[in-house]
Amino acid sequence: MKVLFLISSLIIAGLASCQPVSKFYVYSQEHTPGMIPDEEIGGSRTRTDYFIYVTQTVLSPRIEFTRIRIENQWYKVNTVDTLGSPVYSEQPEKKLLVPRTNNLVLQLNLGDTTSAPLRAASTNSKASVYYIWKGKDYTVSSSRIIKLSPFLGL
């Protein structure tokens, strides 16, 4: 009986100490707004929009997302939106971005560019999210950024 109690205690302690972010999805999409020819405005207005999603275990305490690195450019996290799952892109075509899950799905919205943190992890990944959980710094990274079909908007 004592062995069973010890094993169950170790399992619960292990589950409590693991990171709350379980998946990390990064998408990019070129966006060209308006219908004025580029020659009339003196160059291209095409920009790249990024869509960043993380899934978080439901019972984990509050996470503070601090910075995002995308291809060696650092950004502050502007807002965090809680979404239902699954998540689809709508424009220009419907595509599954985050599959159905029982975890929370959070969309991280990029803020202003910023400098690298003092203890930035050197990594070969394309994108990373830095966050604070239970007073400790954590990083989750992705080795690729998935390109969505370009969007030509009005």
ABEGO torsion letter per residue (X at the ends): XAAAAAAAAAAAAAAAABBABABBBBBBBBBBBEABBAAAAGEBABBBBBBBBBBBBAABBBBBBABBBBGGBBBBBABBBBBBOBBBBAOABBBBABBBBABBBBBBBBBBBBBBBABBBBBABABBBBBBBGGBBBBBBBABBBBBBBBBBX
